[in-house]
Amino acid sequence: MTQHHPDLVAAIETFVAEAEMSEITFGRKAMSDPHFVRDLRNGRRLWPETEAKARTWMAEYVPPAKAHPAPSEAA
């Protein structure tokens, strides 16, 4: 099946790799659809507003703060 949005799929692939996030997590958080990326690859068509929502979510994403271990006390 033909991809209708190869540039968006490529942008999402780059984003999830850099954010260390699965495509399912991206779909769930950004679009409330865990199969969003799979469906895009399989030819899902999008309204321009839906593409804009995905791109805006990626642009505004703030990764969670990584837990820092407490400094160890010298014995």
Solvent accessible surface area in square Angstrom, and as a share of the most:
residue,aa,sasa,rsa
1,M,195,0.87
2,T,100,0.58
3,Q,62,0.27
4,H,75,0.33
5,H,32,0.14
6,P,79,0.49
7,D,90,0.47
8,L,0,0.00
9,V,6,0.03
10,A,53,0.41
11,A,32,0.25
12,I,0,0.00
13,E,69,0.31
14,T,74,0.43
15,F,29,0.12
16,V,13,0.08
17,A,74,0.58
18,E,139,0.62
19,A,28,0.22
20,E,147,0.66
21,M,23,0.10
22,S,62,0.40
23,E,51,0.23
24,I,88,0.45
25,T,41,0.24
26,F,0,0.00
27,G,0,0.00
28,R,131,0.48
29,K,120,0.51
30,A,5,0.04
31,M,22,0.10
32,S,98,0.63
33,D,34,0.18
34,P,44,0.27
35,H,78,0.35
36,F,1,0.00
37,V,2,0.01
38,R,127,0.46
39,D,38,0.20
40,L,0,0.00
41,R,81,0.29
42,N,80,0.41
43,G,10,0.10
44,R,82,0.30
45,R,183,0.67
46,L,26,0.13
47,W,195,0.68
48,P,100,0.63
49,E,122,0.55
50,T,31,0.18
51,E,36,0.16
52,A,54,0.42
53,K,108,0.46
54,A,0,0.00
55,R,85,0.31
56,T,68,0.39
57,W,61,0.21
58,M,26,0.11
59,A,87,0.67
60,E,123,0.55
61,Y,48,0.18
62,V,121,0.69
63,P,85,0.54
64,P,104,0.66
65,A,102,0.79
66,K,149,0.63
67,A,101,0.78
68,H,161,0.72
69,P,124,0.78
70,A,87,0.68
71,P,126,0.79
72,S,111,0.72
73,E,162,0.73
74,A,107,0.83
75,A,154,1.19
